[in-house]
Amino acid sequence: MCCHPAIPDESQIALTLKTVGGFSVAEIARAFLTRDETIAQRIVRARRSIREQNIRMELPPRAEMPPRIESLLQVLYLMFTEGYGASEGDDLVRLDLCHEAIRLARLVTEHPVASSPPAHALLALMLLQAARLPARVDSTGELATLAEQDRRLWNRAMIADGMRALDRSASGDTITAYHVEAAIAACHSAADDFDSTDWERVVELYDELLTIKPTPVVALNRAVALAMTQGPAAGIAAVELIAAHNSLRDFLPLAATLGELHFRNGDRSQAAAYFKRALELPGSAPEKRFLLRRLRET
């Protein structure tokens, strides 16, 4: 019902996250990098559409399912994303959301109508990312960056499952953002250690992702990968091209990334300023402790 095609796409996703996923308006707003008021209005409009058009809560006929699948996949993607890196609270990772998103994605890939190459690509992305969760937080509950993670803790069975799902996703004619993001995750999963990551390939994949999903967050992630191939100064220059974007104004990862890149570039004063700025922005408790640690190191 929430993904009914009579409801605008963005309202479908917000309504599903709120009604089915139990997300707060603030959590949904952070997922969309927009204001709480904007999300609240979308949900109100969606509920009004349901009432005015008498949309019923029932399983649609098979022929009416395909138009709803794209919104469904986006909901599962955002559910997993919030679980993988909680936007607030005491825990960095919400395993309940990650596991539920994976469970639902498996159901979609097993459904005779809903199954599709993008669904398999999304499942691959989730599995490859979730395989790293045992190493993402250390034994004391502190955040461990990709460079710091003990890769012996990665779930190799889950990585293999993710690679199989990625293979199944290649059966279609269309490459989606899920395909490219899963390919990026596969690059990380295939590397024996951080330094041996094929960063040139990762940058190429982010370039491809930007053509499909031209968002400032994708551009920010590309800048991080670029810094690994061309140095922190190149990464800083790439971030500064998007830093003024309205949606990133209060985005903690932007300030934290600039702090990290300036630190690697030898400018400890600028690094400290950006770490302090990041500490002022909404984030989880482990993120804040990580930033304090980095600030002390500057």
C-alpha atoms as a printed R data frame, in Angstrom:
    type eleno elety resid chain resno      x       y       z
1   ATOM     1    CA   MET     A     1  0.000   0.000   0.000
2   ATOM     2    CA   CYS     A     2  2.782   2.414   0.934
3   ATOM     3    CA   CYS     A     3  4.482   1.796  -2.443
4   ATOM     4    CA   HIS     A     4  1.307   2.299  -4.499
5   ATOM     5    CA   PRO     A     5  2.172   4.073  -7.779
6   ATOM     6    CA   ALA     A     6 -0.499   6.709  -7.144
7   ATOM     7    CA   ILE     A     7  1.718   8.055  -4.344
8   ATOM     8    CA   PRO     A     8  4.765  10.153  -5.431
9   ATOM     9    CA   ASP     A     9  8.032   8.170  -5.252
10  ATOM    10    CA   GLU     A    10  9.715  10.169  -2.480
11  ATOM    11    CA   SER     A    11  6.522  10.095  -0.424
12  ATOM    12    CA   GLN     A    12  6.269   6.320  -0.919
13  ATOM    13    CA   ILE     A    13  9.709   5.778   0.571
14  ATOM    14    CA   ALA     A    14  9.209   8.175   3.489
15  ATOM    15    CA   LEU     A    15  5.813   6.665   4.302
16  ATOM    16    CA   THR     A    16  7.137   3.098   4.199
17  ATOM    17    CA   LEU     A    17 10.118   3.890   6.408
18  ATOM    18    CA   LYS     A    18  7.809   5.599   8.924
19  ATOM    19    CA   THR     A    19  4.853   3.191   8.872
20  ATOM    20    CA   VAL     A    20  6.544  -0.167   8.255
21  ATOM    21    CA   GLY     A    21 10.127   0.460   9.343
22  ATOM    22    CA   GLY     A    22  9.294   2.468  12.452
23  ATOM    23    CA   PHE     A    23 11.788   5.202  11.573
24  ATOM    24    CA   SER     A    24 11.429   8.630  13.140
25  ATOM    25    CA   VAL     A    25 10.889  11.665  10.929
26  ATOM    26    CA   ALA     A    26 14.384  12.873  11.926
27  ATOM    27    CA   GLU     A    27 15.996   9.568  10.852
28  ATOM    28    CA   ILE     A    28 14.226   9.689   7.488
29  ATOM    29    CA   ALA     A    29 15.238  13.321   6.994
30  ATOM    30    CA   ARG     A    30 18.891  12.441   7.581
31  ATOM    31    CA   ALA     A    31 18.620   9.589   5.071
32  ATOM    32    CA   PHE     A    32 17.384  12.067   2.461
33  ATOM    33    CA   LEU     A    33 19.704  14.867   3.664
34  ATOM    34    CA   THR     A    34 16.749  17.185   4.012
35  ATOM    35    CA   ARG     A    35 14.747  18.951   6.720
36  ATOM    36    CA   ASP     A    36 12.405  17.231   9.157
37  ATOM    37    CA   GLU     A    37  9.562  19.493   7.971
38  ATOM    38    CA   THR     A    38 10.005  18.340   4.385
39  ATOM    39    CA   ILE     A    39  9.695  14.672   5.353
40  ATOM    40    CA   ALA     A    40  6.711  15.339   7.617
41  ATOM    41    CA   GLN     A    41  4.941  17.053   4.709
42  ATOM    42    CA   ARG     A    42  5.676  14.146   2.364
43  ATOM    43    CA   ILE     A    43  4.168  11.690   4.845
44  ATOM    44    CA   VAL     A    44  1.085  13.854   5.318
45  ATOM    45    CA   ARG     A    45  0.581  14.109   1.545
46  ATOM    46    CA   ALA     A    46  1.023  10.357   1.134
47  ATOM    47    CA   ARG     A    47 -1.564   9.601   3.807
48  ATOM    48    CA   ARG     A    48 -3.943  12.095   2.192
49  ATOM    49    CA   SER     A    49 -3.511  10.316  -1.158
50  ATOM    50    CA   ILE     A    50 -4.339   6.975   0.475
51  ATOM    51    CA   ARG     A    51 -7.552   8.400   1.947
52  ATOM    52    CA   GLU     A    52 -8.656  10.349  -1.122
53  ATOM    53    CA   GLN     A    53 -7.971   7.531  -3.588
54  ATOM    54    CA   ASN     A    54 -9.215   4.814  -1.252
55  ATOM    55    CA   ILE     A    55 -5.983   2.811  -1.621
56  ATOM    56    CA   ARG     A    56 -6.435  -0.515   0.120
57  ATOM    57    CA   MET     A    57 -3.936  -2.538   2.158
58  ATOM    58    CA   GLU     A    58 -3.867  -5.651   0.016
59  ATOM    59    CA   LEU     A    59 -1.454  -7.651  -2.080
60  ATOM    60    CA   PRO     A    60 -1.662  -6.194  -5.596
61  ATOM    61    CA   PRO     A    61 -2.230  -8.385  -8.666
62  ATOM    62    CA   ARG     A    62  0.990  -9.718 -10.211
63  ATOM    63    CA   ALA     A    63  0.773  -7.260 -13.111
64  ATOM    64    CA   GLU     A    64  0.708  -4.316 -10.689
65  ATOM    65    CA   MET     A    65  3.745  -5.393  -8.662
66  ATOM    66    CA   PRO     A    66  6.651  -4.289 -10.911
67  ATOM    67    CA   PRO     A    67  5.993  -0.523 -10.616
68  ATOM    68    CA   ARG     A    68  6.284  -0.842  -6.827
69  ATOM    69    CA   ILE     A    69  9.562  -2.778  -6.753
70  ATOM    70    CA   GLU     A    70 11.893   0.194  -7.238
71  ATOM    71    CA   SER     A    71 10.516   1.993  -4.185
72  ATOM    72    CA   LEU     A    72 10.632  -1.230  -2.191
73  ATOM    73    CA   LEU     A    73 14.328  -1.719  -2.984
74  ATOM    74    CA   GLN     A    74 15.071   1.888  -2.034
75  ATOM    75    CA   VAL     A    75 13.361   1.383   1.320
76  ATOM    76    CA   LEU     A    76 15.450  -1.729   2.016
77  ATOM    77    CA   TYR     A    77 18.607   0.128   0.958
78  ATOM    78    CA   LEU     A    78 17.888   2.988   3.361
79  ATOM    79    CA   MET     A    79 16.950   0.575   6.148
80  ATOM    80    CA   PHE     A    80 20.284  -1.209   5.771
81  ATOM    81    CA   THR     A    81 22.192   2.079   5.504
82  ATOM    82    CA   GLU     A    82 20.741   3.331   8.783
83  ATOM    83    CA   GLY     A    83 21.614   0.017  10.414
84  ATOM    84    CA   TYR     A    84 25.165   0.010   9.058
85  ATOM    85    CA   GLY     A    85 25.872   3.496  10.362
86  ATOM    86    CA   ALA     A    86 23.244   4.705  12.831
87  ATOM    87    CA   SER     A    87 22.642   8.432  12.573
88  ATOM    88    CA   GLU     A    88 22.234   8.808  16.325
89  ATOM    89    CA   GLY     A    89 22.256   6.901  19.598
90  ATOM    90    CA   ASP     A    90 24.781   4.946  21.650
91  ATOM    91    CA   ASP     A    91 25.585   2.335  19.007
92  ATOM    92    CA   LEU     A    92 27.331   2.808  15.674
93  ATOM    93    CA   VAL     A    93 25.690  -0.285  14.197
94  ATOM    94    CA   ARG     A    94 22.059  -1.404  14.513
95  ATOM    95    CA   LEU     A    95 22.303  -5.089  13.750
96  ATOM    96    CA   ASP     A    96 18.523  -5.500  13.936
97  ATOM    97    CA   LEU     A    97 18.037  -3.192  10.939
98  ATOM    98    CA   CYS     A    98 20.890  -4.751   8.964
99  ATOM    99    CA   HIS     A    99 19.629  -8.288   9.491
100 ATOM   100    CA   GLU     A   100 16.011  -7.360   8.759
101 ATOM   101    CA   ALA     A   101 16.972  -5.556   5.555
102 ATOM   102    CA   ILE     A   102 18.971  -8.604   4.403
103 ATOM   103    CA   ARG     A   103 16.112 -10.966   5.318
104 ATOM   104    CA   LEU     A   104 13.621  -8.897   3.335
105 ATOM   105    CA   ALA     A   105 15.996  -8.531   0.378
106 ATOM   106    CA   ARG     A   106 16.360 -12.322   0.256
107 ATOM   107    CA   LEU     A   107 12.570 -12.652   0.172
108 ATOM   108    CA   VAL     A   108 12.427 -10.222  -2.746
109 ATOM   109    CA   THR     A   109 15.097 -12.132  -4.710
110 ATOM   110    CA   GLU     A   110 13.211 -15.385  -4.115
111 ATOM   111    CA   HIS     A   111  9.830 -13.990  -5.222
112 ATOM   112    CA   PRO     A   112  8.766 -15.031  -8.750
113 ATOM   113    CA   VAL     A   113  7.623 -11.494  -9.650
114 ATOM   114    CA   ALA     A   114  9.742  -9.246  -7.457
115 ATOM   115    CA   SER     A   115 13.058 -10.963  -8.191
116 ATOM   116    CA   SER     A   116 15.231  -8.963 -10.599
117 ATOM   117    CA   PRO     A   117 18.907  -8.173 -11.301
118 ATOM   118    CA   PRO     A   118 18.722  -4.933  -9.218
119 ATOM   119    CA   ALA     A   119 17.294  -6.911  -6.289
120 ATOM   120    CA   HIS     A   120 20.191  -9.388  -6.473
121 ATOM   121    CA   ALA     A   121 22.638  -6.459  -6.719
122 ATOM   122    CA   LEU     A   122 21.125  -4.860  -3.616
123 ATOM   123    CA   LEU     A   123 21.362  -8.142  -1.713
124 ATOM   124    CA   ALA     A   124 24.997  -8.472  -2.821
125 ATOM   125    CA   LEU     A   125 25.753  -4.971  -1.575
126 ATOM   126    CA   MET     A   126 24.162  -5.666   1.808
127 ATOM   127    CA   LEU     A   127 25.967  -8.973   2.276
128 ATOM   128    CA   LEU     A   128 29.377  -7.600   1.290
129 ATOM   129    CA   GLN     A   129 28.958  -4.643   3.621
130 ATOM   130    CA   ALA     A   130 27.503  -6.653   6.495
131 ATOM   131    CA   ALA     A   131 30.423  -9.107   6.289
132 ATOM   132    CA   ARG     A   132 32.627  -6.337   7.677
133 ATOM   133    CA   LEU     A   133 30.420  -5.561  10.669
134 ATOM   134    CA   PRO     A   134 32.289  -7.823  13.157
135 ATOM   135    CA   ALA     A   135 35.390  -5.655  12.636
136 ATOM   136    CA   ARG     A   136 33.660  -2.269  12.310
137 ATOM   137    CA   VAL     A   137 33.453  -1.801  16.078
138 ATOM   138    CA   ASP     A   138 36.245  -3.062  18.337
139 ATOM   139    CA   SER     A   139 35.851  -4.978  21.599
140 ATOM   140    CA   THR     A   140 35.412  -1.729  23.547
141 ATOM   141    CA   GLY     A   141 32.677  -0.427  21.259
142 ATOM   142    CA   GLU     A   142 34.914   2.071  19.472
143 ATOM   143    CA   LEU     A   143 34.672   2.761  15.741
144 ATOM   144    CA   ALA     A   144 37.335   1.120  13.592
145 ATOM   145    CA   THR     A   145 37.920   2.654  10.172
146 ATOM   146    CA   LEU     A   146 38.349   0.459   7.102
147 ATOM   147    CA   ALA     A   147 42.113   0.932   7.371
148 ATOM   148    CA   GLU     A   148 42.083  -0.120  11.051
149 ATOM   149    CA   GLN     A   149 39.800  -3.157  10.777
150 ATOM   150    CA   ASP     A   150 41.093  -6.634  11.532
151 ATOM   151    CA   ARG     A   151 40.112  -8.383   8.300
152 ATOM   152    CA   ARG     A   152 40.440 -11.773   9.952
153 ATOM   153    CA   LEU     A   153 37.114 -10.938  11.620
154 ATOM   154    CA   TRP     A   154 35.300 -10.408   8.325
155 ATOM   155    CA   ASN     A   155 32.618 -13.006   7.634
156 ATOM   156    CA   ARG     A   156 34.062 -14.893   4.662
157 ATOM   157    CA   ALA     A   157 30.951 -17.040   4.181
158 ATOM   158    CA   MET     A   158 28.873 -13.882   3.875
159 ATOM   159    CA   ILE     A   159 31.374 -12.420   1.401
160 ATOM   160    CA   ALA     A   160 31.100 -15.565  -0.731
161 ATOM   161    CA   ASP     A   161 27.298 -15.329  -0.559
162 ATOM   162    CA   GLY     A   162 27.506 -11.687  -1.604
163 ATOM   163    CA   MET     A   163 29.763 -12.507  -4.549
164 ATOM   164    CA   ARG     A   164 27.286 -15.148  -5.732
165 ATOM   165    CA   ALA     A   165 24.460 -12.606  -5.517
166 ATOM   166    CA   LEU     A   166 26.586 -10.144  -7.492
167 ATOM   167    CA   ASP     A   167 27.078 -12.788 -10.198
168 ATOM   168    CA   ARG     A   168 23.300 -13.349 -10.366
169 ATOM   169    CA   SER     A   169 22.727  -9.600 -10.715
170 ATOM   170    CA   ALA     A   170 24.645  -9.590 -14.008
171 ATOM   171    CA   SER     A   171 21.828 -11.329 -15.898
172 ATOM   172    CA   GLY     A   172 20.022  -8.136 -16.937
173 ATOM   173    CA   ASP     A   173 20.705  -5.422 -19.495
174 ATOM   174    CA   THR     A   174 20.673  -2.490 -17.067
175 ATOM   175    CA   ILE     A   175 23.348  -1.426 -14.591
176 ATOM   176    CA   THR     A   176 21.888   0.262 -11.525
177 ATOM   177    CA   ALA     A   177 23.447   2.119  -8.616
178 ATOM   178    CA   TYR     A   178 23.092  -1.090  -6.594
179 ATOM   179    CA   HIS     A   179 25.279  -2.930  -9.115
180 ATOM   180    CA   VAL     A   180 28.035  -0.325  -8.951
181 ATOM   181    CA   GLU     A   181 27.948   0.039  -5.163
182 ATOM   182    CA   ALA     A   182 28.118  -3.738  -4.828
183 ATOM   183    CA   ALA     A   183 31.110  -3.787  -7.185
184 ATOM   184    CA   ILE     A   184 32.847  -1.190  -4.987
185 ATOM   185    CA   ALA     A   185 32.133  -3.313  -1.911
186 ATOM   186    CA   ALA     A   186 33.518  -6.332  -3.778
187 ATOM   187    CA   CYS     A   187 36.788  -4.458  -4.421
188 ATOM   188    CA   HIS     A   188 37.208  -3.938  -0.684
189 ATOM   189    CA   SER     A   189 36.238  -7.530   0.098
190 ATOM   190    CA   ALA     A   190 38.793  -8.913  -2.372
191 ATOM   191    CA   ALA     A   191 41.736  -6.939  -0.939
192 ATOM   192    CA   ASP     A   192 44.017  -8.702   1.547
193 ATOM   193    CA   ASP     A   193 44.606  -5.419   3.358
194 ATOM   194    CA   PHE     A   194 43.748  -1.730   3.073
195 ATOM   195    CA   ASP     A   195 46.848  -0.745   1.107
196 ATOM   196    CA   SER     A   196 46.396  -3.479  -1.497
197 ATOM   197    CA   THR     A   197 42.883  -2.262  -2.399
198 ATOM   198    CA   ASP     A   198 42.553  -1.531  -6.113
199 ATOM   199    CA   TRP     A   199 41.886   2.164  -5.514
200 ATOM   200    CA   GLU     A   200 42.180   3.048  -9.202
201 ATOM   201    CA   ARG     A   201 39.306   0.676  -9.918
202 ATOM   202    CA   VAL     A   202 37.323   2.063  -6.982
203 ATOM   203    CA   VAL     A   203 37.651   5.601  -8.392
204 ATOM   204    CA   GLU     A   204 36.517   4.342 -11.814
205 ATOM   205    CA   LEU     A   205 33.480   2.741 -10.224
206 ATOM   206    CA   TYR     A   206 32.624   5.941  -8.356
207 ATOM   207    CA   ASP     A   207 32.885   7.830 -11.654
208 ATOM   208    CA   GLU     A   208 30.357   5.377 -13.093
209 ATOM   209    CA   LEU     A   209 28.159   5.667 -10.014
210 ATOM   210    CA   LEU     A   210 28.089   9.463 -10.350
211 ATOM   211    CA   THR     A   211 26.565   9.136 -13.815
212 ATOM   212    CA   ILE     A   212 23.752   7.005 -12.372
213 ATOM   213    CA   LYS     A   213 23.381   8.637  -8.970
214 ATOM   214    CA   PRO     A   214 24.826  12.179  -9.123
215 ATOM   215    CA   THR     A   215 24.509  13.023  -5.436
216 ATOM   216    CA   PRO     A   216 26.917  14.978  -3.214
217 ATOM   217    CA   VAL     A   217 27.341  11.936  -0.948
218 ATOM   218    CA   VAL     A   218 28.583   9.827  -3.861
219 ATOM   219    CA   ALA     A   219 30.917  12.682  -4.826
220 ATOM   220    CA   LEU     A   220 32.215  12.792  -1.244
221 ATOM   221    CA   ASN     A   221 32.940   9.066  -1.245
222 ATOM   222    CA   ARG     A   222 34.674   9.402  -4.600
223 ATOM   223    CA   ALA     A   223 36.875  12.160  -3.145
224 ATOM   224    CA   VAL     A   224 38.011   9.792  -0.389
225 ATOM   225    CA   ALA     A   225 38.972   7.159  -2.967
226 ATOM   226    CA   LEU     A   226 40.670   9.812  -5.105
227 ATOM   227    CA   ALA     A   227 42.823  10.790  -2.126
228 ATOM   228    CA   MET     A   228 44.084   7.216  -2.000
229 ATOM   229    CA   THR     A   229 45.316   7.385  -5.606
230 ATOM   230    CA   GLN     A   230 46.381  11.023  -5.998
231 ATOM   231    CA   GLY     A   231 47.056  12.117  -2.420
232 ATOM   232    CA   PRO     A   232 45.116  14.045   0.242
233 ATOM   233    CA   ALA     A   233 45.433  17.416  -1.534
234 ATOM   234    CA   ALA     A   234 43.513  16.028  -4.512
235 ATOM   235    CA   GLY     A   235 40.889  14.658  -2.150
236 ATOM   236    CA   ILE     A   236 40.533  18.024  -0.409
237 ATOM   237    CA   ALA     A   237 40.112  19.805  -3.739
238 ATOM   238    CA   ALA     A   238 37.387  17.329  -4.768
239 ATOM   239    CA   VAL     A   239 35.530  17.741  -1.455
240 ATOM   240    CA   GLU     A   240 35.683  21.529  -1.650
241 ATOM   241    CA   LEU     A   241 33.824  21.380  -4.977
242 ATOM   242    CA   ILE     A   242 30.756  20.006  -3.180
243 ATOM   243    CA   ALA     A   243 31.224  21.433   0.339
244 ATOM   244    CA   ALA     A   244 28.806  24.306  -0.274
245 ATOM   245    CA   HIS     A   245 25.932  22.004  -1.232
246 ATOM   246    CA   ASN     A   246 22.943  22.752   1.010
247 ATOM   247    CA   SER     A   247 22.299  19.106   1.811
248 ATOM   248    CA   LEU     A   248 25.825  18.728   3.260
249 ATOM   249    CA   ARG     A   249 25.728  21.771   5.514
250 ATOM   250    CA   ASP     A   250 25.119  19.707   8.669
251 ATOM   251    CA   PHE     A   251 26.490  16.393   7.348
252 ATOM   252    CA   LEU     A   252 29.008  15.055   9.871
253 ATOM   253    CA   PRO     A   253 30.937  12.865   7.359
254 ATOM   254    CA   LEU     A   254 31.807  15.943   5.263
255 ATOM   255    CA   ALA     A   255 33.539  17.753   8.131
256 ATOM   256    CA   ALA     A   256 35.108  14.516   9.402
257 ATOM   257    CA   THR     A   257 36.468  13.709   5.932
258 ATOM   258    CA   LEU     A   258 37.997  17.157   5.538
259 ATOM   259    CA   GLY     A   259 39.543  16.804   8.996
260 ATOM   260    CA   GLU     A   260 41.068  13.461   8.068
261 ATOM   261    CA   LEU     A   261 42.382  14.668   4.707
262 ATOM   262    CA   HIS     A   262 43.934  17.824   6.163
263 ATOM   263    CA   PHE     A   263 45.532  15.685   8.895
264 ATOM   264    CA   ARG     A   264 47.057  13.396   6.255
265 ATOM   265    CA   ASN     A   265 48.165  16.475   4.322
266 ATOM   266    CA   GLY     A   266 50.122  17.748   7.349
267 ATOM   267    CA   ASP     A   267 47.825  20.683   8.224
268 ATOM   268    CA   ARG     A   268 46.954  19.853  11.817
269 ATOM   269    CA   SER     A   269 45.372  23.232  12.528
270 ATOM   270    CA   GLN     A   270 42.829  22.836   9.729
271 ATOM   271    CA   ALA     A   271 42.287  19.220  10.681
272 ATOM   272    CA   ALA     A   272 41.467  20.210  14.262
273 ATOM   273    CA   ALA     A   273 39.033  22.874  13.069
274 ATOM   274    CA   TYR     A   274 37.123  20.363  10.956
275 ATOM   275    CA   PHE     A   275 37.098  17.705  13.679
276 ATOM   276    CA   LYS     A   276 35.658  20.316  16.074
277 ATOM   277    CA   ARG     A   277 33.028  21.225  13.492
278 ATOM   278    CA   ALA     A   278 32.099  17.555  13.059
279 ATOM   279    CA   LEU     A   279 31.696  17.191  16.827
280 ATOM   280    CA   GLU     A   280 29.040  19.919  16.750
281 ATOM   281    CA   LEU     A   281 26.882  17.997  14.260
282 ATOM   282    CA   PRO     A   282 24.362  15.177  14.872
283 ATOM   283    CA   GLY     A   283 25.949  11.750  15.086
284 ATOM   284    CA   SER     A   284 26.192   8.557  17.104
285 ATOM   285    CA   ALA     A   285 28.153   8.301  20.339
286 ATOM   286    CA   PRO     A   286 30.901   6.087  18.805
287 ATOM   287    CA   GLU     A   287 31.366   8.610  15.981
288 ATOM   288    CA   LYS     A   288 31.781  11.402  18.509
289 ATOM   289    CA   ARG     A   289 34.330   9.407  20.529
290 ATOM   290    CA   PHE     A   290 36.253   8.635  17.338
291 ATOM   291    CA   LEU     A   291 36.336  12.323  16.426
292 ATOM   292    CA   LEU     A   292 37.561  13.232  19.913
293 ATOM   293    CA   ARG     A   293 40.353  10.692  19.531
294 ATOM   294    CA   ARG     A   294 41.336  12.165  16.193
295 ATOM   295    CA   LEU     A   295 41.182  15.673  17.609
296 ATOM   296    CA   ARG     A   296 43.561  14.695  20.418
297 ATOM   297    CA   GLU     A   297 45.986  13.330  17.804
298 ATOM   298    CA   THR     A   298 46.169  16.624  15.896
